[in-house]
Amino acid sequence: MNYILVFGLLLAGLVLLVVGAEILVRGASRLAASLGISPLVIGLTIVSYGTSSPEMAVAIQSSLANQAELALGNVIGSNIFNILVILGLSSIAIPLMVAQQLIRLDVPIMIGVSCLTLFFGLDRTIHRSDGIILLLGGIVYTVFLIYQGSKQPRDPDSEYEAEYGNRSPLTLGQWTQNIAFILLGVGCLVLGSQWLVDSATDIARQIGVSDLIIGLTIVAAGTSLPELATSVVAAIKGERDIAVGNVVGSNIFNILTVLAVCAIVSPVGVPVSDAALSFDLPVMIAIAIACLPIFFTGNVIARWEGCLFLSYYIAYTTYLILYATDHDGLPLFSFVMLSFVIPITAITLVILSLNSLREKRRSKRVSNHSLDDKDEVN
């Protein structure tokens, strides 16, 4: 098989994954709406999980093909790509507001499940029992989201009209069309994932790069295209909380469901290489933790922070390329990143977080004084 055919198959697989996810989400959302399920719950479940369906398709396909390392690289690489590239580009387009729930609940959960993945991988394998634990966590998290969403006051009729037009029963033709969308979307995902996994594996073998590296880069970026499109468009349209929430939710879903299913389906579990254990998983955790101070500084992801995210993804990808090719510049690059760039960034984020805390405390004191003055007047 020549390189042109292999790369053509890779590109075709990526296109099918993106198209399949879009068609699947559209058909399932319209059917759910016609059955009386609120747009909020649809967004929290079908749409959020639908944008991660390419990762799920690749995970299952690679696990059944005894290439679970590719699935692990896809999950880790997608989580890194989601934060550094998708949030980076979205915040450059327009500064993103961060909801308090993300800071207090969802980001800590993302950090927790990332650390749990590292813990499960310490014995060099994420076993089927580990996958079952992760999957149960994903079910609990989803149920909690639906419960929280159901408690929020809303006007159902206006929501349906805003999202789906006039709320009315679907005709037989519309039912058939939406079911066809779902089946077609699933078919595109299955075929696209098979082409993507086969071509990526063939490329890795021909150029001597591991499945993990291919999963961390090409496959991860390709399967994250639905999240990229959703977040950037949401940011441009002013729906900034959706742009951030989509990324955080997808990262949690990738671990609690995609990696979990991969570990359950694979006959030998998911092997965790020394490289993933010593570098890629810690990088994923560090990036998740870095979200807290960045999100915490004024509850806004500024443009300069978006540029910082993008620059770190470029640095991460550069490291992977240098490592894969055993380049002579790798030691110098690692020394500069570890000795200067990362410490300076960490110190800057700590200072910004402390300043943000001081501002919030000062604002709270001023607010309390104002209330006391009003009480005295009354």
C-alpha positions as CSV (number, residue, x, y, z in Angstrom):
1,M,0.0,0.0,0.0
2,N,1.6,3.3,-1.1
3,Y,1.6,6.5,1.0
4,I,-0.9,8.4,-1.2
5,L,-3.5,5.7,-0.7
6,V,-2.8,5.4,3.1
7,F,-3.1,9.1,3.7
8,G,-6.2,9.3,1.4
9,L,-7.8,6.6,3.6
10,L,-6.8,8.5,6.7
11,L,-8.4,11.7,5.4
12,A,-11.5,9.9,4.3
13,G,-11.8,8.3,7.7
14,L,-11.6,11.7,9.5
15,V,-14.2,13.1,7.2
16,L,-16.6,10.2,7.8
17,L,-16.1,10.6,11.6
18,V,-17.0,14.3,11.6
19,V,-20.0,13.9,9.2
20,G,-21.2,10.8,11.1
21,A,-21.1,12.6,14.4
22,E,-23.0,15.6,13.0
23,I,-25.7,13.5,11.4
24,L,-26.1,11.3,14.5
25,V,-26.5,14.3,16.8
26,R,-29.0,16.0,14.5
27,G,-31.3,12.9,14.1
28,A,-31.2,11.9,17.7
29,S,-31.8,15.5,19.0
30,R,-34.9,16.0,16.8
31,L,-36.3,12.6,17.9
32,A,-35.7,13.4,21.5
33,A,-37.3,16.8,21.2
34,S,-40.4,15.3,19.6
35,L,-40.7,12.9,22.6
36,G,-40.8,15.8,25.0
37,I,-37.2,15.7,26.3
38,S,-36.0,19.3,27.1
39,P,-33.3,21.0,25.0
40,L,-31.2,21.3,28.2
41,V,-31.1,17.6,28.8
42,I,-30.5,17.0,25.0
43,G,-27.5,19.3,25.2
44,L,-26.2,17.7,28.3
45,T,-26.4,14.2,26.9
46,I,-27.0,13.6,23.2
47,V,-25.1,16.6,21.9
48,S,-22.2,16.5,24.4
49,Y,-21.7,12.8,23.9
50,G,-22.4,13.0,20.2
51,T,-19.3,15.3,19.6
52,S,-17.2,12.6,21.4
53,S,-18.7,9.7,19.3
54,P,-15.6,9.7,17.0
55,E,-13.4,8.9,20.0
56,M,-15.7,6.2,21.0
57,A,-15.8,4.6,17.5
58,V,-12.0,4.7,17.3
59,A,-11.6,3.2,20.8
60,I,-13.9,0.3,20.1
61,Q,-12.5,-0.4,16.6
62,S,-8.8,-0.3,17.9
63,S,-9.6,-2.4,20.9
64,L,-11.2,-5.1,18.8
65,A,-8.2,-5.0,16.5
66,N,-5.9,-5.5,19.5
67,Q,-4.5,-1.9,19.1
68,A,-5.7,-0.5,22.5
69,E,-2.6,1.7,22.8
70,L,-3.9,3.7,19.9
71,A,-7.2,4.2,21.8
72,L,-5.3,5.3,24.9
73,G,-3.3,7.8,22.8
74,N,-6.5,9.0,21.2
75,V,-8.1,9.7,24.6
76,I,-5.0,11.4,26.1
77,G,-4.3,13.4,22.9
78,S,-8.0,14.4,22.5
79,N,-8.1,15.7,26.1
80,I,-4.9,17.7,25.6
81,F,-6.1,19.0,22.2
82,N,-9.5,20.0,23.6
83,I,-8.1,22.3,26.2
84,L,-5.0,23.7,24.5
85,V,-6.3,24.1,21.0
86,I,-10.1,24.3,21.2
87,L,-10.2,26.6,24.2
88,G,-7.2,28.4,22.9
89,L,-8.8,29.2,19.5
90,S,-12.2,29.9,21.0
91,S,-10.8,32.4,23.5
92,I,-8.7,34.1,20.8
93,A,-11.9,34.5,18.8
94,I,-13.6,36.1,21.8
95,P,-12.7,36.0,25.6
96,L,-14.7,33.2,27.2
97,M,-16.8,33.6,30.4
98,V,-16.4,30.6,32.8
99,A,-19.5,29.6,34.8
100,Q,-19.0,29.0,38.6
101,Q,-20.3,25.5,38.3
102,L,-17.3,24.6,36.0
103,I,-14.8,26.0,38.5
104,R,-16.4,24.4,41.6
105,L,-17.6,21.1,40.1
106,D,-16.8,20.0,36.6
107,V,-13.1,21.0,36.4
108,P,-12.3,19.3,39.7
109,I,-14.1,16.2,38.4
110,M,-12.0,16.4,35.2
111,I,-8.8,16.6,37.4
112,G,-10.0,13.8,39.6
113,V,-10.8,11.3,36.8
114,S,-7.5,12.3,35.0
115,C,-5.6,11.4,38.2
116,L,-7.6,8.2,38.5
117,T,-6.6,7.2,35.0
118,L,-2.9,7.6,36.0
119,F,-3.6,5.5,39.2
120,F,-5.2,2.7,37.3
121,G,-2.3,2.7,34.8
122,L,0.4,2.3,37.4
123,D,0.5,-1.5,36.9
124,R,1.0,-0.8,33.1
125,T,-2.6,-1.9,32.3
126,I,-6.1,-0.4,32.6
127,H,-8.0,-3.6,33.3
128,R,-11.6,-4.5,32.6
129,S,-12.5,-4.0,36.3
130,D,-11.0,-0.5,36.1
131,G,-13.1,0.2,33.0
132,I,-16.3,-0.9,34.8
133,I,-15.5,1.5,37.7
134,L,-14.9,4.4,35.2
135,L,-18.1,3.5,33.3
136,L,-20.2,3.5,36.5
137,G,-18.7,6.9,37.3
138,G,-19.8,8.2,33.9
139,I,-23.3,7.0,34.4
140,V,-23.5,8.7,37.9
141,Y,-22.1,11.9,36.4
142,T,-24.6,11.9,33.6
143,V,-27.6,11.2,35.9
144,F,-26.3,14.0,38.2
145,L,-26.2,16.4,35.2
146,I,-29.7,15.6,34.1
147,Y,-31.0,16.0,37.7
148,Q,-29.3,19.3,38.1
149,G,-30.7,20.5,34.8
150,S,-34.2,19.4,35.7
151,K,-34.0,21.6,38.8
152,Q,-33.4,24.8,36.8
153,P,-36.5,26.9,36.0
154,R,-37.3,27.2,32.3
155,D,-40.1,27.9,29.9
156,P,-40.3,24.6,28.0
157,D,-42.5,25.9,25.1
158,S,-40.2,28.8,24.4
159,E,-37.1,26.6,24.6
160,Y,-38.6,24.2,22.0
161,E,-39.5,27.0,19.7
162,A,-36.0,28.5,20.0
163,E,-34.2,25.2,19.4
164,Y,-36.5,23.2,17.1
165,G,-39.2,25.5,15.8
166,N,-42.9,24.9,16.5
167,R,-43.3,21.9,18.9
168,S,-45.5,19.4,17.1
169,P,-45.6,15.6,16.6
170,L,-43.4,14.3,13.8
171,T,-45.0,12.9,10.8
172,L,-44.2,9.3,9.6
173,G,-41.9,10.8,7.0
174,Q,-40.0,12.9,9.6
175,W,-39.7,9.9,11.9
176,T,-38.3,7.8,9.0
177,Q,-35.9,10.6,8.1
178,N,-34.5,11.1,11.6
179,I,-34.1,7.3,12.1
180,A,-32.3,7.2,8.8
181,F,-30.0,10.0,10.0
182,I,-29.2,8.0,13.1
183,L,-28.4,4.8,11.2
184,L,-26.4,6.7,8.6
185,G,-24.5,8.5,11.3
186,V,-23.6,5.2,13.1
187,G,-22.6,3.7,9.7
188,C,-20.3,6.6,9.0
189,L,-18.7,6.4,12.4
190,V,-18.1,2.6,12.1
191,L,-16.6,2.9,8.6
192,G,-14.7,6.0,9.3
193,S,-13.2,4.6,12.5
194,Q,-12.1,1.4,10.7
195,W,-10.4,3.4,7.9
196,L,-8.8,5.8,10.4
197,V,-7.4,3.0,12.6
198,D,-6.2,0.9,9.7
199,S,-4.5,3.8,7.9
200,A,-3.0,5.2,11.1
201,T,-1.6,1.9,12.1
202,D,-0.1,1.4,8.6
203,I,1.5,4.8,8.7
204,A,3.0,4.1,12.2
205,R,4.5,0.8,10.9
206,Q,5.9,2.3,7.7
207,I,7.7,5.3,9.4
208,G,8.6,3.4,12.6
209,V,6.4,5.5,15.0
210,S,4.4,3.9,17.8
211,D,0.6,3.6,17.8
212,L,0.7,5.8,20.9
213,I,2.3,8.7,19.1
214,I,-0.1,8.4,16.1
215,G,-3.0,8.3,18.6
216,L,-1.7,11.4,20.5
217,T,-1.4,13.5,17.3
218,I,-3.2,12.7,14.0
219,V,-6.0,10.6,15.4
220,A,-6.6,12.8,18.5
221,A,-6.8,16.0,16.4
222,G,-9.1,14.4,13.8
223,T,-11.6,12.9,16.3
224,S,-11.7,16.3,18.2
225,L,-12.9,18.2,15.1
226,P,-16.6,18.0,16.2
227,E,-15.7,19.6,19.6
228,L,-13.6,22.2,17.8
229,A,-16.4,23.2,15.5
230,T,-19.0,23.3,18.3
231,S,-16.9,25.4,20.7
232,V,-15.5,27.9,18.1
233,V,-19.0,28.5,16.6
234,A,-20.5,28.8,20.1
235,A,-17.9,31.4,21.1
236,I,-18.4,33.5,17.9
237,K,-22.2,33.4,18.5
238,G,-21.7,34.6,22.1
239,E,-22.7,31.3,23.7
240,R,-19.4,31.3,25.7
241,D,-20.5,29.0,28.5
242,I,-21.3,26.3,25.9
243,A,-17.8,26.7,24.3
244,V,-16.1,26.0,27.7
245,G,-18.6,23.4,29.0
246,N,-18.4,21.4,25.8
247,V,-14.6,21.0,26.2
248,V,-14.7,20.1,29.9
249,G,-17.7,17.8,29.5
250,S,-16.0,16.0,26.5
251,N,-12.8,15.5,28.5
252,I,-14.7,13.9,31.3
253,F,-16.7,11.7,28.9
254,N,-13.6,10.6,27.1
255,I,-12.2,9.1,30.3
256,L,-15.3,7.9,32.0
257,T,-16.9,6.4,28.9
258,V,-14.6,6.1,25.9
259,L,-11.6,4.8,27.8
260,A,-13.9,2.7,30.0
261,V,-15.6,1.0,27.1
262,C,-12.2,0.4,25.5
263,A,-10.9,-1.3,28.6
264,I,-14.1,-3.5,28.8
265,V,-14.1,-4.5,25.2
266,S,-10.4,-5.2,24.8
267,P,-9.5,-8.8,25.6
268,V,-6.3,-7.8,27.4
269,G,-7.4,-4.4,28.8
270,V,-5.6,-1.2,27.7
271,P,-1.8,-1.4,27.9
272,V,-0.1,1.7,29.4
273,S,3.4,2.2,28.1
274,D,6.3,3.8,30.1
275,A,6.1,6.8,27.8
276,A,2.4,7.4,28.5
277,L,2.9,6.8,32.2
278,S,5.9,9.0,32.7
279,F,5.0,11.9,30.3
280,D,1.6,11.9,28.5
281,L,-0.7,11.1,31.4
282,P,1.1,13.6,33.7
283,V,0.9,16.3,30.9
284,M,-2.9,15.6,30.7
285,I,-3.2,16.0,34.4
286,A,-1.1,19.1,34.5
287,I,-3.2,20.8,31.8
288,A,-6.4,19.9,33.6
289,I,-5.0,21.4,36.9
290,A,-3.8,24.5,35.0
291,C,-7.4,25.2,34.0
292,L,-8.3,26.2,37.6
293,P,-6.0,29.2,38.0
294,I,-6.7,30.3,34.4
295,F,-10.5,29.9,34.8
296,F,-10.3,31.5,38.3
297,T,-8.7,34.8,37.2
298,G,-11.8,36.9,36.8
299,N,-13.9,33.9,35.5
300,V,-12.6,34.7,32.0
301,I,-10.3,33.0,29.6
302,A,-8.6,36.1,28.0
303,R,-7.0,36.2,24.6
304,W,-3.5,36.1,26.0
305,E,-4.4,32.9,27.9
306,G,-5.7,31.4,24.7
307,C,-2.4,32.2,23.0
308,L,-0.7,30.6,26.0
309,F,-2.8,27.4,25.5
310,L,-1.9,27.3,21.8
311,S,1.8,27.8,22.4
312,Y,1.9,25.0,24.8
313,Y,0.2,22.6,22.3
314,I,2.9,23.6,19.7
315,A,5.6,22.9,22.3
316,Y,3.9,19.5,23.2
317,T,3.6,18.5,19.6
318,T,7.2,19.5,19.0
319,Y,8.4,17.3,21.8
320,L,6.5,14.3,20.4
321,I,8.1,14.8,17.0
322,L,11.6,15.2,18.5
323,Y,11.0,12.1,20.6
324,A,9.6,10.0,17.8
325,T,12.5,10.9,15.5
326,D,15.1,10.7,18.3
327,H,16.3,14.2,17.3
328,D,19.5,15.6,18.7
329,G,17.7,18.7,19.8
330,L,15.4,16.9,22.2
331,P,17.6,17.3,25.4
332,L,18.0,21.1,24.8
333,F,14.3,21.5,24.1
334,S,13.4,19.6,27.3
335,F,15.8,21.6,29.4
336,V,14.5,24.9,28.2
337,M,10.8,23.9,28.8
338,L,11.4,22.4,32.2
339,S,13.9,25.0,33.5
340,F,12.4,28.2,32.2
341,V,9.1,28.1,30.3
342,I,7.0,26.0,32.6
343,P,8.3,27.5,35.9
344,I,7.7,31.1,34.6
345,T,4.2,30.2,33.4
346,A,3.4,28.6,36.8
347,I,4.6,31.6,38.8
348,T,2.6,33.9,36.5
349,L,-0.6,31.9,37.1
350,V,0.0,31.9,40.8
351,I,0.4,35.6,40.9
352,L,-2.7,36.2,38.8
353,S,-4.7,33.9,41.0
354,L,-3.6,35.7,44.2
355,N,-4.4,39.0,42.7
356,S,-7.8,37.8,41.7
357,L,-8.5,36.5,45.2
358,R,-7.5,39.9,46.7
359,E,-9.8,41.7,44.3
360,K,-12.7,39.4,45.2
361,R,-12.1,39.9,48.9
362,R,-11.9,43.7,48.4
363,S,-15.1,43.7,46.4
364,K,-16.8,41.6,49.1
365,R,-15.7,44.0,51.9
366,V,-16.9,47.0,49.9
367,S,-20.3,45.3,49.3
368,N,-20.6,44.4,53.1
369,H,-19.8,48.0,54.1
370,S,-22.5,49.3,51.6
371,L,-25.1,47.0,53.2
372,D,-24.1,48.1,56.7
373,D,-24.5,51.8,55.7
374,K,-27.9,51.1,54.3
375,D,-29.0,49.3,57.5
376,E,-27.8,52.3,59.6
377,V,-29.8,54.7,57.5
378,N,-32.9,52.6,57.7
